[in-house]
Amino acid sequence: MQEHNRAKVLAAARAEFTERGFRDAKIDQIAERAELTRGAVYSNFPGKRALYFAVLAQAADQVPDYPPTARTAAEALADFARAWLARLPLATDEARSATRLGRDLLPEIMADEQVSRPFAQLTNLSAILLGLALENLDRAGRLVRAAEITLTTLHGATQLAAAAPGFGEPFGLVRACAQLAALDLDDAWQPAYLPHIAPARPVDQPWQPPAATDALRDEPAPLEADGVLAVLGLHRLSVIEEALRAAPSEAEVTAVLVTGNPGELGPLARLAIVELRGCLRAAIPALAWPRLRVVLDDTGAVAAAAGVSAVSDATETAVRVRAGRIVARADGYGACHAASA
């Protein structure tokens, strides 16, 4: 019944946000559309903003997949940009059409540091994953900075699609993004503090993780496999690159995303990962995707299994798993690199 009511709330909220926009939408109206009480809406979502993020994540998850054909990093960036821009409204779309559902997202994120800081780290994570995938296609050095500039360009296009409909030529943006793969951006992997971090400490503990989903691939996450599992708060996501660069090539690497505010920031994290997944699927063959699994641990169950009983947005703990046991652990700054190396 709870899942049924949640689906009714999401459908009603989507209609309300489409018709009125985020700022003018009312929880009472959403409850009326869903034929539920106001309390039933709040039992599923802590507030209007969390509901808005969840609606956008659901909409992004419904975008059809197109099989990728890219063979080079430049082609992949062009296809990634093309998939991103295809989601944006056209100048001829009506102001209250479904294509403009996300027009209030970035203004709402910018209005609150409690949301903008996690969003910045989620965007960093997207750039790392896109950059690593590009590297797997071209094997030509670090390409995370090219991915960062691509996302900067595309987020700017999203802003202008809402503020200045019809401005800009999308085919030009696609070509510009493709050129970023060949630019000399002086992109080197040199984290300054890594030589000074403490090594992971040996432990011997059973590893019995709960079932979990890899949100990046939308499939079960193989948490039992040997490798590195990093429990990261939403203020610490960019450090996952340390684990990916340092871990042995055969090791699974899993990022378990946690937050002190799962009701609101959980849907935001899901939105960011679902949007990235859609564009990656259209741009880069699955075999070239980075070897990272992303688990959205809203309940903290996976973190607890790894020995992290209390989580916050500043959490950074990493463990090394081997043969069904946790054999090493590191906490705090540098934990991802310590457990991986």
Residue pairs with C-beta under 8 A, 6 or more apart in sequence:
2 43
2 44
5 34
5 36
5 40
5 43
5 44
6 44
8 34
8 35
8 36
9 30
9 31
9 34
9 36
9 40
9 41
9 44
9 45
9 51
10 51
10 54
10 55
10 58
11 34
12 30
12 31
12 33
12 34
13 25
13 30
13 34
13 51
13 52
13 54
13 55
14 55
14 58
14 59
14 101
15 33
16 25
16 26
16 29
16 30
16 33
17 25
17 52
17 55
17 101
17 104
18 96
18 97
18 98
18 100
18 101
19 96
20 26
20 29
20 96
21 96
21 103
21 104
22 48
22 49
22 52
22 104
22 105
22 108
23 104
25 48
25 52
27 38
27 41
27 42
27 48
27 51
28 38
30 41
30 51
31 37
31 38
31 40
31 41
34 40
34 41
41 51
45 51
45 54
45 263
45 267
46 263
46 264
47 263
47 264
49 108
49 115
49 264
50 263
50 264
50 266
50 267
51 267
52 104
52 105
52 108
53 264
53 267
53 268
53 270
53 271
54 267
54 270
54 271
55 101
56 101
56 102
56 105
56 271
57 267
57 270
57 271
57 274
59 98
59 101
59 102
60 87
60 271
60 274
60 275
60 278
61 274
61 278
63 87
63 278
65 278
65 281
65 282
66 83
66 281
66 282
68 76
68 79
68 281
68 282
68 283
68 284
68 285
69 75
69 79
70 76
70 78
70 79
70 137
70 283
70 284
70 285
71 137
72 137
72 138
72 181
73 134
73 135
73 137
73 138
73 140
73 143
73 146
73 181
74 178
74 179
74 181
74 182
75 178
76 133
76 134
76 137
76 181
76 283
76 284
77 134
77 146
77 150
77 177
77 178
77 180
77 181
77 283
78 174
78 175
78 177
78 178
79 282
79 283
79 284
80 130
80 150
80 177
80 279
80 280
80 282
80 283
80 284
81 150
81 153
81 154
81 173
81 174
81 177
81 178
82 174
82 282
83 278
83 279
83 282
83 283
84 154
84 157
84 158
84 279
85 154
85 157
85 170
85 173
85 174
87 278
88 99
88 157
88 158
88 161
89 97
89 99
89 100
89 103
89 161
89 162
89 165
90 99
90 165
90 166
91 165
91 166
93 99
93 100
93 165
94 100
100 162
102 158
103 162
106 155
106 158
106 159
106 162
108 115
109 115
109 116
109 119
110 116
114 261
115 264
115 265
115 268
117 234
117 235
117 313
118 234
118 235
118 259
118 265
118 268
118 269
118 313
119 268
119 272
121 234
121 235
121 236
121 237
121 238
122 234
122 237
122 268
122 269
122 272
122 273
123 151
123 155
123 272
124 148
124 237
124 238
125 237
125 238
125 240
125 255
125 272
125 294
126 147
126 151
126 272
126 276
127 144
127 147
127 148
127 151
128 144
128 147
128 238
128 240
128 241
128 244
128 290
129 216
129 276
129 280
129 289
129 290
129 292
130 144
130 147
130 150
130 151
130 276
130 280
131 142
131 143
131 144
131 145
131 146
131 147
131 148
132 143
132 144
132 241
132 244
132 290
132 292
133 280
133 284
133 288
133 289
133 290
134 143
134 146
134 147
134 181
134 284
135 141
135 142
135 143
136 288
136 289
136 290
137 284
137 288
138 181
141 187
142 187
142 188
142 189
143 181
143 187
144 187
144 241
145 185
145 186
145 187
146 180
146 181
146 183
146 185
146 187
149 180
149 185
150 177
150 180
153 173
153 176
153 177
154 173
154 177
157 168
157 170
157 173
160 167
160 168
189 241
189 245
191 242
191 337
193 333
193 334
194 242
194 334
194 337
196 334
197 333
197 334
197 337
197 338
198 330
198 334
198 338
199 330
199 338
199 341
200 318
200 320
200 328
200 329
200 330
200 335
200 338
200 339
201 328
201 329
201 330
202 327
202 328
203 326
203 327
203 328
203 329
204 325
204 326
204 327
205 307
205 325
205 326
206 324
206 325
206 326
207 224
207 305
207 306
207 319
207 321
207 324
207 325
207 326
208 305
209 223
209 224
209 302
209 305
209 306
210 301
210 302
210 305
211 220
212 220
212 221
212 223
212 295
212 297
212 302
213 219
213 220
213 221
213 295
213 296
214 220
214 221
214 293
214 294
214 295
215 270
215 273
215 274
215 277
215 294
215 295
215 296
216 273
216 276
216 277
216 280
216 289
216 292
216 293
216 294
217 277
217 286
217 289
217 293
218 277
221 254
221 293
221 295
222 252
222 293
223 229
223 254
223 293
223 295
223 302
224 321
224 324
225 252
225 321
226 250
226 251
226 252
226 321
226 322
226 323
227 247
227 251
227 252
227 253
227 254
227 320
227 321
228 243
228 247
228 251
228 252
228 253
228 254
228 318
228 319
228 320
228 321
228 336
228 339
228 340
229 253
229 254
229 256
229 302
229 306
229 318
229 319
229 321
230 239
230 240
230 243
230 253
230 254
230 255
230 256
230 316
230 317
230 318
230 335
230 336
230 339
231 256
231 258
231 297
231 302
231 303
231 306
231 308
231 311
231 315
231 316
231 317
231 318
232 239
232 240
232 255
232 256
232 257
232 258
232 315
232 316
232 336
233 258
233 259
233 260
233 311
233 312
233 313
233 314
233 315
233 316
234 257
234 258
234 259
234 265
234 269
234 313
235 313
235 314
236 313
236 314
236 315
236 316
237 255
237 257
239 316
239 333
239 335
239 336
239 337
240 253
240 255
240 292
240 336
242 334
242 336
242 337
242 340
243 253
243 255
243 318
243 336
243 337
243 339
243 340
244 253
244 290
244 291
244 292
244 340
245 340
246 336
246 337
246 340
246 341
247 253
247 340
247 341
251 340
252 291
252 293
253 291
253 292
253 293
253 340
254 292
254 293
254 294
254 295
255 292
255 293
255 294
255 295
256 295
256 297
256 302
256 303
256 306
257 269
257 294
257 295
257 296
257 297
258 297
258 300
258 303
258 308
258 311
258 312
258 315
259 265
259 266
259 269
259 298
259 311
259 312
259 313
260 311
260 312
260 313
261 313
262 298
262 299
262 300
265 313
266 296
266 298
269 296
270 296
273 294
273 296
280 289
295 302
297 303
297 311
300 308
300 311
303 309
303 311
303 315
303 317
306 317
306 319
306 326
307 317
307 319
307 326
307 329
308 315
308 317
316 331
316 332
316 333
316 335
316 336
317 329
317 330
317 331
317 332
317 335
318 329
318 330
318 335
318 336
318 338
318 339
318 340
319 326
319 328
319 329
319 330
319 339
320 326
320 327
320 328
320 329
320 339
320 340
321 327
328 339
329 339
330 336
330 338
330 339
